[in-house]
Amino acid sequence: MNTQLPPFTPTDAAEAAGKDSASGWPAPTYALVRAMEDVMAKRHEQIFKFGHTPVADLAKPLRAFALDLEGEARGVLDDVQFRKPSDRIRRRLVKLAALALATIDRIDNQGE
């Protein structure tokens, strides 16, 4: 029995969202944009409020970034497991995403 599904295409996504398939992807929702804005605001805070600039981050070992990511991810998992309020989980996820961006910046700047 073949249970493999056909590949998912942008047209399928548009139809699933109830949008016109001729336009391609469905229009993004405000919540999606809000999440990106919140992550960028948190990254901005990391840089300008706490001094975690890309240059300063070069002094921190990459392993430390990985451990920070692990700790934040475990915090999210614990909050979900113990049914903490969704706003608390969201705040942790925003922080985790901003930390992931900082880690990517650290990797990108390491070769310069």
N, C-alpha and C positions, 0 to 999 in steps of 0.2 A: 504494500500500500504506500503510495507516494503522498507524504504529508507536507512536502515543501511548498511554501507559499510563493507567489510571484513577487518580484522586487517591488518595493514601495516607491512610488514616484511622486513628484510635486503635484501632479494632477490628482492622484489619489488623496493626497493631503487636502487639497482644495475641496474636493468632493466631500471628504469626511467632515470638513469644517462647514459645509453648506455654502461654500463660495463658488463663484463661477470658475469652472475648470479652465477656461480660456485665459484667465489672468495668471495662472501659475500658482504660486504659494498664496495662502490666505493672508490677509492683512494682519500684521502683528497686533496683539492686544496691548493695552496700556500696561497691564501687569508685567508683561515681558520687558517692556522698556523701563519700567520702574525698577525691576530687579537689576538690570544692567546699570542704571543710574546709581542705585544704592551700593553696588559693588565698587563702582568707580569712586564714589564719595568716600567709601571706607578706605580704599587705596590712597586717595588724596590725604585722608586723615593720617594714615600710617606714615606718609612722607613728610607732610608739613607740620603735624602736631607732635609726632613721636620721633622724627628725624630718620626714619628708615628709607633714606634715599638710595637709589641704585648704587651710588658710589660708596655709601656707608655699608650697604649690604654686602659688598665684595669682601669685607673683613670677616663676615660671618660664614662659616663653612656650609656648604650645600647640605650636608647631613643634618645640620641644625634646622634648616628649612623643612626637610623631610620629616623630622621629628615633630616640629610645630604643626605641620599638616596632619600628621597622624593623631596628635593630641586633640586638635580641633575636630577631626572626623569622629574620633571616639566620643567627644562631647556631644556631637549631634546624635550619634547612635544611642547614647545613654538617654538623652532627652526624649528621643522617639520611643525608646523602650519603656521609659517610665512615664510616658504620656504627659510631658511638660507642655505648657501652652505653645501654640503654633507660632506666636510672635517671637518667643524665645528661640525656638528652633530656626526660624527664618533669620534672626540676627546672627546666630552661629553660622548658618550657611553663607550669609553675606560675608562674614569675617573669613570663613574658609576660602571662599572664592577670591577675595582680595589677597589673601596669603598665597594662593596658587598663582595669581598674577605676579606677586612679588618674587616668587620662586622662578617663574619664567623669566622675569627681568634679570634676576641674578644669573641664570644660565646664559642668557643672551649677552650680558655684560662681561662675563668671565673670559670670553675670547678676545675682547678688545684691549 
